[in-house]
Amino acid sequence: MAQSIARPIHLGVAWLYVIGLFVQVFLAGMGVFSGATAFATHRDFGYLLTLLPAVLLVTALVGRYGRWHAIAAAVMFGQFILQSVLVLQRDSVPAIAALHPVNGFLILLIAVWVARDAWRAWQTSPAPAHAEPIATESPAE
């Protein structure tokens, strides 16, 4: 029962995460071209997005998507924490801070991979065990 609930949630959150990451890239661009105050939105939205890999981790485990999905979710969560650490290096070690967009790209790459794989699993999953086949013909008398 829990698996049948977790699987569609996992799929939906995976694609929501991908969309959110594209929005995050847009907000970073707004920060670059619109002024430094726009970076606050990029930062705050990034903190909000940190919740989604945690949800993906739980739904991957409950939905039995496999070890790869759980590890990928945990890695993306760790990468989000790394994003903040990289930004903090801006003044002391700018070359390290410059890895912030590279890490962001890797997060997006893994997120697309997870979402695509979740979609494929959803497409190939068998019908739930409690589903009754629909009779197309009436029984012969």
SERO-34529 format. One line per field, with one value per residue: z, x, y of N, C-alpha, C, CB in turn; residue in one letter. Coordinates in pm, 1 decimal, decimal comma. Atoms other than C-alpha are relative to their C-alpha. Last residue first. Glycine has a CB too. Example, Ala and Ser with C-alpha at 12.3 -4.5 7.8 and 13.67 -1.06 7.14 Angstrom:
2
n.w	-6,0; 0,0;
n.u	-82,0; 89,0;
n.v	-119,0; -119,0;
ca.w	714,0; 780,0;
ca.u	1367,0; 1230,0;
ca.v	-106,0; -450,0;
c.w	73,0; 0,0;
c.u	-77,0; 90,0;
c.v	109,0; 120,0;
cb.w	-141,5; 124,6;
cb.u	41,4; -99,2;
cb.v	46,2; 2,7;
code	S; A;
END
This chain:
141
n.w	-75,7; 84,8; 0,5; -101,3; 55,9; 125,1; 89,3; 45,7; 145,1; 62,4; 115,1; -36,7; -22,6; -141,0; -64,8; 21,9; -121,2; 11,2; 124,4; -8,3; -93,9; 66,1; 103,2; -70,8; -42,0; 120,3; 47,6; -94,5; 10,7; 126,3; -16,8; -77,4; 80,2; 104,0; -68,0; -32,9; 123,9; 33,6; -88,6; 48,7; 115,6; -32,9; 23,0; 140,4; 9,8; -56,5; 93,6; 110,0; 107,8; -34,2; -30,2; 99,0; 38,9; -112,3; 3,2; 112,3; -38,3; -97,9; 68,7; 58,0; -113,8; -37,3; 93,1; -37,5; -126,5; 33,1; 60,8; -108,5; -81,4; 77,5; -2,5; -136,8; -24,7; 78,6; -68,8; 9,6; 130,1; 49,1; 128,9; -22,4; -88,4; 70,3; 95,9; -70,6; -71,1; 97,9; 35,4; -119,4; -2,8; 97,4; -56,1; -76,7; 83,0; 11,6; -129,9; -13,2; 75,1; -76,3; -122,8; 40,4; 44,9; -120,8; -46,2; 55,5; -86,8; -112,1; -117,8; -56,6; 91,9; 73,2; -95,0; -41,9; 110,2; -4,2; -107,9; 45,1; 96,6; -77,2; -54,7; 114,5; 28,8; -97,9; 35,6; 125,1; -33,6; -63,7; 108,9; 84,9; -66,1; 4,0; 139,1; 41,7; -67,2; 74,9; 138,4; 12,1; -24,7; 106,3; 125,2; -7,8; 0,0;
n.u	105,5; 89,5; -23,8; 82,3; 108,0; 44,7; 59,7; 132,6; 10,6; 75,4; 81,2; 141,4; 52,4; 5,8; 120,8; 122,5; 47,3; -14,3; 57,6; 145,0; 48,5; -9,4; 104,0; 127,3; 3,2; 19,6; 137,2; 92,5; -19,9; 63,9; 144,9; 46,2; -21,4; 102,9; 126,9; 0,5; 23,6; 141,1; 73,1; -31,8; 86,1; 142,9; 57,2; 40,4; 137,3; 85,9; -6,3; 96,5; -52,1; -130,4; -101,5; -6,5; -140,6; -72,3; 26,0; -74,1; -141,5; -16,1; 23,2; -126,6; -76,0; 63,7; -45,7; -136,1; 14,8; 50,6; -109,6; -91,4; 68,4; 3,1; -134,5; -25,5; 82,2; -53,0; -110,4; -133,9; -57,0; -87,8; 52,0; 134,1; -8,7; -76,8; 89,5; 103,0; -65,6; -36,1; 124,7; 36,8; -78,4; 45,2; 96,1; -73,9; -20,8; 128,1; 24,7; -91,1; 62,8; 115,2; -44,7; -71,7; 104,8; 69,9; -59,9; 75,1; 116,1; -33,3; -57,4; 95,7; 34,1; -115,5; -92,3; 59,6; -20,2; -142,5; -15,7; 54,3; -97,6; -114,8; 37,2; -4,2; -141,3; -51,9; 55,9; -65,8; -136,4; 11,3; 16,4; -119,8; -101,5; 39,7; -2,5; -140,9; -55,7; 39,3; -50,4; -131,3; 13,6; 85,3; -75,4; -87,6; 82,2;
n.v	69,0; 78,9; 144,5; 64,6; 80,4; -62,0; 98,8; -41,0; -16,6; 109,4; -38,1; -4,7; 134,7; 38,7; -50,6; 77,9; 68,2; 145,3; 49,7; -18,5; 101,1; 131,0; 4,5; 19,3; 139,1; 82,1; -21,2; 63,5; 143,3; 40,2; -13,3; 115,4; 120,2; 3,9; 26,4; 142,2; 73,9; -17,7; 90,2; 134,7; 32,6; -7,8; 132,6; 8,7; -50,9; 103,9; 113,6; -14,0; 85,2; 56,4; -101,2; -107,4; -12,1; -60,2; -144,5; -59,3; -3,7; -108,0; -127,5; -44,5; -52,1; -126,1; -103,0; -40,2; -72,4; -134,0; -76,7; -37,2; -100,8; -124,3; -58,3; -46,1; -118,1; -111,4; -65,9; 58,1; -34,7; 107,0; 44,8; 56,5; 116,3; 103,1; 67,0; 77,9; 109,9; 103,5; 68,8; 76,9; 124,0; 100,3; 95,0; 100,2; 119,5; 70,0; 63,7; 113,3; 108,0; 49,2; 65,9; 121,6; 92,6; 45,3; 124,3; 113,2; 26,7; 88,5; -63,2; -94,6; -107,5; -51,3; -59,6; -127,9; -94,0; -35,2; -98,0; -128,3; -51,3; -44,8; -130,8; -91,7; -26,9; -94,9; -131,2; -41,0; -37,0; -131,6; -97,6; 1,7; -82,6; -141,3; -46,6; -6,4; -118,6; -120,1; -1,8; -63,1; -144,1; -53,8; -6,8; -117,3; -119,7;
ca.w	-2115,2; -2229,2; -1994,0; -2100,7; -2292,1; -2212,9; -1848,3; -1683,2; -1500,5; -1126,7; -976,2; -627,3; -752,4; -893,6; -1269,8; -1366,7; -1373,3; -1716,2; -1756,7; -1392,7; -1411,0; -1722,4; -1550,8; -1244,6; -1472,5; -1642,3; -1308,7; -1165,3; -1474,1; -1482,2; -1113,8; -1167,0; -1443,8; -1245,7; -943,2; -1171,7; -1318,3; -969,9; -882,8; -1185,9; -1090,2; -738,0; -858,3; -888,1; -507,5; -514,4; -752,2; -542,4; -233,8; 55,2; -63,7; -243,9; -18,8; 150,3; -187,7; -202,3; 143,2; 46,3; -268,0; -65,7; 132,6; -196,3; -311,2; -0,4; -79,3; -438,1; -313,6; -83,8; -370,8; -600,4; -334,3; -286,7; -660,9; -716,9; -431,2; -588,2; -667,1; -375,3; -326,3; 42,5; -26,8; -329,0; -154,7; 145,0; -62,1; -300,7; -6,8; 119,1; -235,4; -237,8; 84,5; -50,9; -308,0; -38,8; 42,1; -328,0; -347,4; -71,5; -242,4; -587,7; -435,9; -244,8; -567,8; -703,3; -468,2; -650,6; -974,1; -1270,8; -1498,3; -1258,3; -1010,4; -1290,7; -1427,8; -1088,2; -1085,0; -1425,1; -1297,1; -996,4; -1225,3; -1409,6; -1072,9; -977,1; -1299,9; -1228,0; -868,2; -982,8; -1213,0; -925,8; -692,3; -933,2; -988,0; -618,4; -531,1; -796,0; -638,4; -272,4; -274,2; -438,5; -214,1; 98,4; 0,0;
ca.u	-2490,3; -2162,7; -2012,5; -2052,0; -1762,2; -1521,2; -1464,4; -1235,8; -944,6; -951,7; -686,4; -572,0; -231,1; -152,4; -87,8; 270,1; 534,7; 684,1; 566,8; 632,2; 982,7; 1049,5; 920,8; 1134,9; 1438,2; 1368,0; 1321,7; 1641,8; 1847,2; 1704,8; 1793,2; 2146,0; 2210,0; 2055,0; 2273,7; 2577,9; 2494,8; 2466,5; 2806,2; 2953,3; 2770,8; 2924,4; 3271,2; 3366,3; 3369,3; 3681,2; 3861,7; 3738,9; 3927,5; 3892,7; 3617,8; 3385,6; 3457,8; 3116,9; 2953,6; 3118,3; 2992,2; 2636,5; 2651,4; 2805,7; 2481,5; 2294,7; 2546,2; 2476,3; 2103,4; 2185,1; 2402,4; 2125,4; 1874,7; 2117,6; 2184,0; 1811,7; 1747,5; 2040,1; 1938,0; 1610,6; 1278,9; 1123,9; 846,6; 932,9; 1305,1; 1269,3; 990,0; 1212,9; 1513,4; 1299,6; 1147,0; 1497,6; 1598,8; 1297,2; 1372,7; 1687,0; 1468,9; 1354,8; 1713,4; 1773,8; 1464,0; 1611,4; 1950,8; 1809,9; 1564,3; 1848,4; 2049,1; 1804,4; 1955,9; 2289,3; 2161,3; 1943,4; 2193,0; 2378,2; 2095,5; 1847,6; 2082,1; 2085,6; 1705,0; 1695,9; 1925,2; 1694,4; 1390,6; 1564,7; 1629,2; 1264,0; 1156,3; 1391,0; 1264,4; 902,3; 996,7; 1139,9; 858,3; 596,6; 774,6; 842,3; 482,2; 363,3; 581,5; 518,3; 144,3; 169,4; 466,0; 271,7; 0,0;
ca.v	-1928,2; -1777,7; -1519,8; -1157,0; -1014,3; -733,7; -817,7; -564,2; -719,8; -652,1; -429,1; -533,4; -647,4; -304,1; -300,7; -375,8; -105,3; -34,8; 325,5; 414,8; 268,9; 475,7; 790,4; 722,3; 679,8; 1011,0; 1187,4; 1036,0; 1127,9; 1477,9; 1520,3; 1384,4; 1637,6; 1922,3; 1847,3; 1825,7; 2167,8; 2312,9; 2164,5; 2340,9; 2662,2; 2656,7; 2545,7; 2913,3; 2925,9; 2706,9; 2944,7; 3239,2; 3117,3; 3365,6; 3599,5; 3355,4; 3057,0; 3093,5; 3026,8; 2684,5; 2592,1; 2686,0; 2469,8; 2184,1; 2158,6; 2127,2; 1865,3; 1661,0; 1658,1; 1562,5; 1275,0; 1150,1; 1157,9; 975,7; 711,9; 648,6; 633,6; 393,8; 164,8; 73,8; 234,7; 51,8; 308,6; 339,0; 382,5; 608,3; 800,0; 874,4; 980,5; 1185,0; 1373,5; 1456,3; 1556,2; 1793,4; 1980,0; 2146,2; 2323,0; 2567,5; 2663,7; 2723,4; 2943,5; 3158,4; 3193,5; 3271,5; 3519,9; 3687,6; 3698,7; 3956,4; 4215,8; 4185,1; 4331,6; 4247,1; 4075,5; 3846,4; 3796,7; 3741,4; 3475,0; 3306,7; 3321,7; 3149,6; 2873,6; 2829,6; 2809,9; 2526,3; 2361,0; 2396,9; 2226,4; 1935,2; 1917,2; 1913,7; 1625,5; 1421,2; 1527,9; 1393,3; 1060,7; 1010,9; 1094,7; 847,6; 574,0; 654,8; 582,1; 238,9; 158,9; 248,0; 0,0;
c.w	-39,7; 86,1; -87,0; -6,6; 114,5; -64,2; -123,8; -100,2; -38,0; -150,9; -61,6; -117,4; 31,2; 17,2; 146,3; 72,4; -29,8; 122,2; -8,6; -123,3; 12,0; 89,8; -71,1; -99,5; 75,6; 36,2; -122,0; -50,2; 91,4; -16,3; -126,3; 14,5; 72,1; -84,3; -103,9; 73,3; 27,7; -126,9; -27,3; 83,1; -58,0; -122,3; 31,1; -35,2; -142,9; -12,3; 50,8; -98,7; -117,5; -113,3; 22,5; 26,0; -96,0; -31,2; 111,5; -4,9; -110,0; 43,1; 95,4; -71,3; -48,9; 119,7; 32,1; -90,1; 47,4; 125,4; -33,6; -52,7; 113,1; 79,4; -74,0; 10,2; 139,5; 27,0; -73,8; 66,6; -17,9; -142,4; -64,2; -129,7; 17,6; 83,5; -82,0; -99,0; 67,5; 66,9; -99,7; -25,3; 123,4; -6,4; -96,5; 58,3; 74,6; -79,1; -1,8; 131,9; 5,6; -69,9; 74,5; 123,4; -40,5; -36,4; 126,6; 43,0; -50,6; 88,3; 116,1; 124,1; 58,1; -80,0; -68,7; 97,6; 31,3; -110,9; 15,9; 105,8; -53,4; -90,6; 77,1; 43,5; -121,8; -23,8; 94,9; -41,0; -123,6; 35,3; 53,6; -112,6; -83,8; 61,5; -8,7; -141,9; -42,3; 65,0; -79,8; -144,4; -26,8; 18,7; -111,6; -128,9; 0,0;
c.u	-16,8; -100,2; -104,1; 23,5; -81,5; -114,3; -51,7; -50,9; -144,6; -0,6; -63,8; -91,1; -148,7; -69,1; -0,2; -117,9; -129,2; -51,6; 2,5; -67,4; -151,7; -52,2; 0,3; -115,4; -129,5; -10,2; -29,2; -144,0; -98,1; 9,6; -75,0; -152,5; -51,6; 12,5; -111,4; -128,0; -5,4; -36,8; -150,6; -76,1; 27,8; -88,3; -149,5; -55,5; -52,6; -146,4; -85,4; 0,9; -98,3; 62,8; 138,5; 113,8; 25,2; 148,7; 77,1; -18,1; 82,7; 145,4; 22,5; -15,6; 134,6; 70,0; -63,4; 54,2; 136,4; -20,8; -46,7; 115,9; 90,5; -66,5; 2,2; 137,1; 25,9; -78,5; 48,1; 104,6; 139,9; 49,0; 81,4; -57,2; -135,8; 8,2; 73,0; -88,0; -103,5; 67,0; 29,0; -128,7; -29,6; 89,3; -32,5; -93,1; 72,8; 15,5; -130,7; -18,4; 86,9; -70,5; -118,1; 41,9; 61,7; -110,3; -66,1; 60,4; -82,4; -120,2; 13,1; 53,3; -92,1; -37,4; 120,3; 92,3; -59,3; 32,6; 146,0; 20,7; -45,6; 109,3; 118,0; -38,3; 15,6; 145,9; 52,9; -48,7; 75,8; 138,2; -17,7; -11,1; 127,2; 104,5; -32,5; 11,2; 145,0; 50,8; -48,3; 46,4; 132,5; -26,8; -83,0; 79,1; 86,8;
c.v	-140,4; -76,2; -72,0; -150,1; -58,2; -76,4; 72,5; -103,1; 33,4; 21,7; -124,1; 36,3; 0,1; -134,9; -43,9; 64,1; -74,5; -74,4; -152,5; -59,4; 7,3; -111,2; -135,2; -8,6; -31,4; -147,9; -86,9; 11,3; -75,3; -151,4; -41,8; 3,8; -124,4; -126,6; -13,3; -40,2; -149,9; -75,3; 9,9; -103,4; -138,4; -28,7; -4,3; -137,6; -11,1; 42,0; -116,6; -117,6; 4,1; -81,9; -59,4; 98,1; 116,4; 19,2; 70,9; 151,3; 66,0; 14,1; 118,2; 134,3; 53,3; 62,2; 135,7; 109,4; 49,4; 84,2; 141,6; 84,0; 48,0; 112,2; 132,6; 66,4; 56,6; 128,1; 124,8; 87,1; -55,7; 25,2; -110,8; -56,5; -66,9; -126,3; -106,0; -76,4; -89,8; -119,7; -112,2; -78,5; -85,6; -124,2; -114,8; -105,9; -111,1; -130,4; -78,3; -72,5; -125,9; -115,8; -63,0; -79,7; -133,2; -99,7; -52,5; -133,9; -117,7; -31,2; -96,8; 70,4; 106,3; 124,7; 62,1; 71,5; 136,3; 99,7; 40,9; 108,3; 135,5; 56,2; 58,3; 140,9; 90,5; 34,3; 106,9; 138,9; 47,8; 53,8; 141,8; 102,9; 5,0; 91,9; 148,8; 56,2; 18,5; 129,2; 121,3; 13,0; 71,1; 149,4; 62,1; 16,4; 126,4;
cb.w	-15,0; -88,5; 144,4; -19,7; -92,1; -97,6; 71,1; -63,6; -73,8; 56,0; -105,0; 111,8; 112,6; 81,8; -73,3; 47,7; 115,7; -22,5; -117,8; 14,0; 138,2; -40,2; -102,3; 100,6; 87,4; -99,8; -34,1; 140,2; 35,0; -121,6; 36,6; 139,8; -32,9; -89,8; 102,2; 84,9; -103,6; -16,2; 148,2; 6,4; -109,1; 56,9; 84,1; -90,4; 47,3; 148,5; -19,7; -75,1; 49,8; 122,4; 121,9; -2,7; -63,7; 124,7; 13,5; -132,9; 28,7; 122,4; -58,0; -97,5; 108,5; 31,0; -144,4; -4,0; 108,1; -78,0; -127,8; 70,5; 57,5; -133,2; -61,8; 99,2; -16,3; -149,7; 17,1; -144,7; -17,3; 5,7; -93,2; 57,6; 136,0; -33,4; -94,1; 87,6; 104,6; -107,0; -59,3; 122,5; -4,7; -136,7; 37,6; 111,9; -124,6; -67,3; 111,9; -13,2; -146,5; 23,7; 91,2; -86,2; -118,4; 76,8; 23,9; -153,2; 9,9; 84,0; 41,4; 33,8; -120,3; -93,4; 99,5; 64,7; -128,1; -13,6; 132,2; -33,2; -116,7; 83,8; 92,1; -112,3; -22,6; 138,7; 3,8; -113,6; 64,1; 126,5; -87,4; -59,1; 141,2; 71,8; -85,2; 7,4; 155,2; -12,5; -71,7; 78,4; 145,5; -4,6; -41,4; 119,9; 121,1;
cb.u	-128,8; 80,5; -3,1; -150,6; 55,4; 115,2; -114,9; 3,4; 47,6; -146,5; 85,2; -20,2; 75,3; -72,9; -128,2; 18,8; -21,4; 144,4; 73,9; -35,5; 65,4; 144,9; 20,2; -24,8; 121,9; 115,5; -22,9; 13,1; 145,3; 66,1; -36,0; 67,6; 148,7; 9,6; -33,1; 121,9; 109,7; -32,4; 30,6; 153,8; 18,3; -33,2; 73,0; 117,8; -6,4; 36,7; 146,9; 28,0; 21,7; -13,4; -40,9; -130,6; 46,7; -15,8; -151,7; -45,5; 52,7; -88,6; -143,6; 53,2; 20,5; -148,4; -32,6; 93,1; -65,7; -131,7; 52,3; 53,8; -131,5; -74,1; 102,4; -9,5; -148,5; -3,8; 115,1; 37,1; 2,6; -72,5; -7,2; -95,3; 55,9; 141,1; -63,1; -87,2; 99,1; 93,0; -103,5; -17,3; 148,4; -7,1; -128,0; 78,9; 78,0; -104,7; -3,3; 143,3; -23,9; -98,8; 72,7; 124,3; -79,8; -59,9; 147,3; -3,6; -88,8; 109,0; -83,7; -128,5; -63,0; 56,7; 45,6; -139,1; -61,2; 88,6; -53,5; -149,5; 19,9; 55,2; -125,0; -94,1; 75,7; -16,7; -155,3; -27,8; 72,4; -88,4; -120,3; 22,0; 31,1; -131,8; -99,4; 65,5; -10,3; -151,9; -42,2; 101,7; -46,5; -132,6; 46,9; 95,9; -93,6;
cb.v	68,6; -98,1; -55,4; 33,7; -112,8; 9,9; -79,2; 142,9; -128,4; -7,8; 75,2; 99,2; -66,5; 107,2; -50,4; -145,5; 101,1; -35,5; 58,8; 150,1; 18,3; -29,6; 113,9; 115,0; -31,7; 22,0; 148,4; 64,1; -36,1; 72,2; 144,2; -2,8; -16,2; 124,4; 113,1; -34,7; 31,3; 147,9; 32,8; -26,8; 104,3; 138,7; -103,3; 32,4; 146,3; -27,4; -46,0; 127,6; -148,2; -86,4; 78,4; 74,5; -129,1; -86,4; 28,4; -62,2; -142,6; -25,2; 4,7; -105,2; -110,2; -21,7; -40,7; -119,6; -90,1; -10,3; -71,0; -125,7; -56,6; -21,4; -96,7; -117,5; -34,1; -33,5; -96,9; -22,3; 150,1; -133,2; 114,9; 107,3; 41,0; 50,6; 102,8; 92,8; 54,8; 58,3; 100,0; 93,7; 32,7; 62,6; 72,8; 67,1; 36,5; 90,8; 105,2; 46,2; 42,8; 113,0; 100,7; 35,5; 60,3; 120,6; 19,9; 8,8; 124,5; 62,2; 118,0; -71,1; -57,2; -108,0; -103,2; -22,4; -54,8; -126,7; -56,8; -13,8; -100,2; -114,8; -11,5; -48,4; -131,3; -55,1; -3,3; -103,0; -117,9; -7,9; -37,6; -140,8; -54,3; 18,8; -80,5; -140,5; -13,0; 5,8; -127,0; -78,4; 26,4; -76,1; -139,4; -11,6; -0,3;
code	E; A; P; S; E; T; A; I; P; E; A; H; A; P; A; P; S; T; Q; W; A; R; W; A; D; R; A; V; W; V; A; I; L; L; I; L; F; G; N; V; P; H; L; A; A; I; A; P; V; S; D; R; Q; L; V; L; V; S; Q; L; I; F; Q; G; F; M; V; A; A; A; I; A; H; W; R; G; Y; R; G; V; L; A; T; V; L; L; V; A; P; L; L; T; L; L; Y; G; F; D; R; H; T; A; F; A; T; A; G; S; F; V; G; M; G; A; L; F; V; Q; V; F; L; G; I; V; Y; L; W; A; V; G; L; H; I; P; R; A; I; S; Q; A; M;
END
